[in-house]
Amino acid sequence: MDQQERQLREGVVSAARELDALGLNRGTSGNVSCRFGDGLLITPSGVPTAELTPESIVPMGLDGSYPEGTKPSSEWRFHRDILAARPEVGAVVHAHPVHCTAFAICGRPIPAVHYMIAAFGGPDVRCAPYAPYGTEALSRLALDALEDRSCCLLANHGMIAAGADLRRALWLAQELETLCQQYAVALQVGTPQILSDAEIAETVERFRGYGLNAGNPAKSAT
């Protein structure tokens, strides 16, 4: 294992632990991947984040192959398919944060209740229809929901964030959970006001070159 690979593996371990530290995930339910050469590195199946090591991170090819004796996350398929379909994406985070998952359980997309939704690429965050975890069907539905977006919800399941690197993907995951929490509270207070598509398009433009939002969030998920 060369230094670059070790650093990437350490980054995946750190990102998985950060999901727990941020309250976005618990136990073994989340998974993290990053692009590596012609394939990816992904968290293993069923290993608590506290027990992850750089050596336990699983290398995979885009053909779905992985070394004998290793077992990638059960959700490896949509990680692989997102990275294969979206060359601008360098890392994928999947988790079950409380507020994101509550809206996913209800099958509800997140509308433009706050201008920060522009960070995800457009005027909403879609909710993909339900399919069993780890299946090709779920992967196809997730890719559809992520079209021109960096995040989506998965019905009765959780959320996905896709970014240029692990730092960006984690930031997006945290921002989405914050937005979902704000929306949940707003629904209790009254009727949320929805910003127009034009207002969000303007914000997408304003986000270009601003901090972590540098680039085109609608197309680059960076």
TORDOVEX-81180 format. One record per residue (C-alpha): x, y, z. Coordinates in pm, whole numbers. Layout:
BEGIN
x = X y = Y z = Z
...
***
This chain:
BEGIN
x = 0 y = 0 z = 0
x = 159 y = 329 z = -108
x = 127 y = 658 z = 77
x = -151 y = 793 z = -143
x = -366 y = 483 z = -92
x = -305 y = 489 z = 283
x = -411 y = 852 z = 302
x = -730 y = 778 z = 112
x = -806 y = 480 z = 335
x = -745 y = 694 z = 644
x = -976 y = 956 z = 495
x = -1257 y = 702 z = 454
x = -1215 y = 587 z = 815
x = -1212 y = 947 z = 937
x = -1523 y = 1035 z = 734
x = -1714 y = 735 z = 867
x = -1627 y = 832 z = 1223
x = -1719 y = 1194 z = 1154
x = -2069 y = 1081 z = 1053
x = -2113 y = 942 z = 1404
x = -1952 y = 1244 z = 1570
x = -2190 y = 1477 z = 1385
x = -2490 y = 1270 z = 1490
x = -2565 y = 1174 z = 1131
x = -2528 y = 802 z = 1180
x = -2512 y = 527 z = 1439
x = -2352 y = 184 z = 1458
x = -2293 y = 7 z = 1129
x = -2574 y = 157 z = 921
x = -2382 y = 417 z = 719
x = -2116 y = 373 z = 454
x = -1852 y = 587 z = 286
x = -1656 y = 555 z = -37
x = -1404 y = 752 z = -239
x = -1264 y = 723 z = -587
x = -932 y = 538 z = -608
x = -755 y = 484 z = -939
x = -992 y = 301 z = -1174
x = -1217 y = 196 z = -888
x = -1304 y = 293 z = -534
x = -1236 y = 238 z = -167
x = -1538 y = 164 z = 53
x = -1615 y = 84 z = 415
x = -1661 y = -287 z = 491
x = -1989 y = -454 z = 575
x = -2104 y = -477 z = 935
x = -1801 y = -318 z = 1105
x = -1871 y = -50 z = 1371
x = -1696 y = 278 z = 1294
x = -1490 y = 255 z = 1613
x = -1336 y = -68 z = 1482
x = -1251 y = 57 z = 1132
x = -887 y = 68 z = 1030
x = -723 y = 173 z = 703
x = -653 y = -196 z = 636
x = -1022 y = -286 z = 673
x = -1133 y = -51 z = 394
x = -1220 y = -254 z = 84
x = -1085 y = -175 z = -264
x = -1330 y = -239 z = -546
x = -1319 y = -224 z = -923
x = -1594 y = -54 z = -1119
x = -1684 y = -404 z = -1238
x = -1783 y = -486 z = -879
x = -1480 y = -703 z = -808
x = -1303 y = -699 z = -472
x = -1029 y = -905 z = -306
x = -1110 y = -1249 z = -172
x = -1154 y = -1246 z = 203
x = -1299 y = -893 z = 212
x = -1663 y = -786 z = 222
x = -1762 y = -436 z = 107
x = -2063 y = -249 z = 240
x = -2395 y = -400 z = 138
x = -2464 y = -69 z = -37
x = -2155 y = -90 z = -259
x = -2366 y = -97 z = -574
x = -2495 y = 260 z = -564
x = -2154 y = 386 z = -450
x = -1997 y = 215 z = -752
x = -2270 y = 327 z = -991
x = -2260 y = 692 z = -879
x = -1882 y = 706 z = -918
x = -1905 y = 535 z = -1258
x = -2179 y = 764 z = -1388
x = -2054 y = 1090 z = -1240
x = -1684 y = 1149 z = -1317
x = -1692 y = 1478 z = -1124
x = -1784 y = 1293 z = -802
x = -1494 y = 1175 z = -590
x = -1671 y = 1057 z = -274
x = -2011 y = 926 z = -165
x = -2162 y = 929 z = 184
x = -2472 y = 733 z = 283
x = -2630 y = 765 z = 626
x = -2957 y = 754 z = 821
x = -2974 y = 1091 z = 1003
x = -3297 y = 1139 z = 1196
x = -3460 y = 1425 z = 1006
x = -3353 y = 1317 z = 657
x = -3477 y = 968 z = 731
x = -3807 y = 1094 z = 873
x = -3886 y = 1269 z = 544
x = -3762 y = 963 z = 354
x = -4000 y = 746 z = 557
x = -4281 y = 975 z = 446
x = -4156 y = 965 z = 86
x = -4138 y = 1345 z = 84
x = -3891 y = 1546 z = -123
x = -3747 y = 1862 z = 31
x = -3867 y = 2179 z = -144
x = -3692 y = 2517 z = -156
x = -3777 y = 2623 z = 199
x = -3432 y = 2781 z = 242
x = -3185 y = 2922 z = -8
x = -2922 y = 2669 z = 107
x = -3103 y = 2408 z = -98
x = -2909 y = 2557 z = -391
x = -2599 y = 2385 z = -249
x = -2753 y = 2056 z = -364
x = -2787 y = 2173 z = -724
x = -3147 y = 2284 z = -771
x = -3483 y = 2382 z = -623
x = -3545 y = 2054 z = -441
x = -3393 y = 1740 z = -299
x = -3569 y = 1443 z = -453
x = -3679 y = 1131 z = -271
x = -3614 y = 812 z = -466
x = -3891 y = 550 z = -451
x = -3837 y = 254 z = -222
x = -3634 y = -49 z = -323
x = -3460 y = -304 z = -99
x = -3116 y = -204 z = 23
x = -2816 y = -319 z = -174
x = -3013 y = -391 z = -491
x = -2962 y = -285 z = -850
x = -3313 y = -140 z = -842
x = -3220 y = 92 z = -555
x = -2907 y = 201 z = -737
x = -3103 y = 291 z = -1051
x = -3357 y = 489 z = -850
x = -3083 y = 671 z = -660
x = -2906 y = 770 z = -982
x = -3232 y = 909 z = -1119
x = -3293 y = 1110 z = -801
x = -2938 y = 1244 z = -813
x = -2961 y = 1374 z = -1170
x = -2822 y = 1731 z = -1162
x = -2812 y = 1705 z = -782
x = -2552 y = 1626 z = -519
x = -2794 y = 1477 z = -263
x = -3110 y = 1272 z = -249
x = -3331 y = 1089 z = -4
x = -3409 y = 717 z = -30
x = -3767 y = 628 z = 61
x = -3799 y = 444 z = 394
x = -3421 y = 435 z = 418
x = -3193 y = 741 z = 445
x = -2990 y = 982 z = 235
x = -2697 y = 1002 z = -9
x = -2450 y = 1286 z = -53
x = -2204 y = 1293 z = -344
x = -1915 y = 1537 z = -354
x = -1585 y = 1610 z = -522
x = -1406 y = 1470 z = -218
x = -1481 y = 1333 z = 127
x = -1477 y = 1676 z = 291
x = -1736 y = 1806 z = 47
x = -1958 y = 1497 z = 72
x = -1959 y = 1520 z = 453
x = -2042 y = 1890 z = 439
x = -2334 y = 1822 z = 206
x = -2465 y = 1546 z = 432
x = -2456 y = 1777 z = 733
x = -2621 y = 2063 z = 542
x = -2900 y = 1834 z = 420
x = -2976 y = 1710 z = 771
x = -2982 y = 2070 z = 896
x = -3223 y = 2169 z = 618
x = -3449 y = 1874 z = 692
x = -3453 y = 1964 z = 1062
x = -3544 y = 2324 z = 981
x = -3820 y = 2209 z = 746
x = -3961 y = 1971 z = 1008
x = -3979 y = 2251 z = 1265
x = -4127 y = 2495 z = 1012
x = -4407 y = 2247 z = 936
x = -4493 y = 2247 z = 1306
x = -4489 y = 2627 z = 1323
x = -4704 y = 2690 z = 1019
x = -4700 y = 2674 z = 640
x = -4346 y = 2704 z = 499
x = -4294 y = 2959 z = 223
x = -4136 y = 2801 z = -83
x = -3880 y = 2997 z = -281
x = -3929 y = 3005 z = -657
x = -3715 y = 2817 z = -908
x = -3585 y = 3153 z = -1032
x = -3479 y = 3255 z = -682
x = -3293 y = 2928 z = -634
x = -3132 y = 2954 z = -979
x = -3003 y = 3297 z = -877
x = -2862 y = 3151 z = -556
x = -2693 y = 2869 z = -748
x = -2516 y = 3136 z = -951
x = -2424 y = 3335 z = -640
x = -2276 y = 3021 z = -485
x = -2021 y = 2986 z = -765
x = -1679 y = 3054 z = -622
x = -1808 y = 3083 z = -263
x = -1617 y = 2864 z = -16
x = -1711 y = 2499 z = -27
x = -1968 y = 2583 z = -293
x = -1701 y = 2678 z = -548
x = -1789 y = 2544 z = -891
x = -2130 y = 2461 z = -1028
x = -2328 y = 2272 z = -764
x = -2599 y = 2186 z = -1014
x = -2364 y = 1999 z = -1243
x = -2044 y = 1927 z = -1058
x = -2163 y = 1838 z = -707
x = -1842 y = 2003 z = -589
***
